[in-house]
Amino acid sequence: MSAAALEEIRRHARTNTMLAATIQFGSHSADVFVRNLSKAGALVEGRNLPEQGESVELHRSDHRIPATVMWRAEGRCGLSFAHLVKVDDLIRRKGGPAHQSRIDQIQRALRENRPVPIFSETEQLVGAAAVGKRLTDELGYALRLAESVNETLADDAYILSRYGVSLQQLDEVEQLLRKLVGNLSAPDAPGRC
């Protein structure tokens, strides 16, 4: 592949993730974690990964994405998808608890820099109190804790292979906290002290 083609692939915005997935190549399959994702490709981590140039298929939920391994090094490889994908569709989980829909709506609004939706059942529980500096500080502290724990655990191959789904969930919490802290710290945030 030419340098220009590689640069075109790398130009797409990436989303840092820790999503459990599987790659199929030949008669083999490998459990992997998608560590970052763009509409044109992904960085995956795992064991017994395919060689550079090999054709693979990335399986995530009910998605099957044909791809080519662009590079491989130290338990990681870069995939170039055969067609562009919708990143949010790959990140979004199917099913889940009833409250998951509300969580997905909040995350989507934060990712798109839109106002967070208000749910009547939440308003009844917490009232219409403004979000103040204390809440922002506490969320910032929770974010720093989540980042520290996630980073420490993700560096351990045994923990990563055994508790990957839990680490993925922790990564989602970290991303949500980061967005919340950023939005609540903005100069025009409602209730800012």
Number of C-alpha atoms within 10 A of each C-alpha: 7 7 7 9 9 12 10 11 16 15 10 13 11 17 15 15 20 25 24 21 19 21 24 18 19 10 5 11 17 17 19 26 24 25 18 18 26 22 19 22 26 25 23 27 25 20 13 13 23 22 16 15 14 14 20 25 21 24 19 18 14 9 13 14 18 18 23 21 22 19 16 18 11 9 13 20 20 21 27 24 23 15 11 12 16 11 15 14 12 17 18 12 13 10 8 8 6 8 8 13 12 13 12 13 13 19 21 17 15 20 13 9 11 12 10 14 13 10 9 9 9 10 11 9 8 8 10 9 8 11 14 15 14 11 14 20 14 12 17 18 14 17 21 15 13 18 18 12 14 18 13 11 15 18 10 10 14 11 14 19 16 10 13 20 16 15 22 21 15 17 22 18 15 20 19 19 22 19 17 20 19 14 19 21 18 11 9 9 13 13 11 16 12
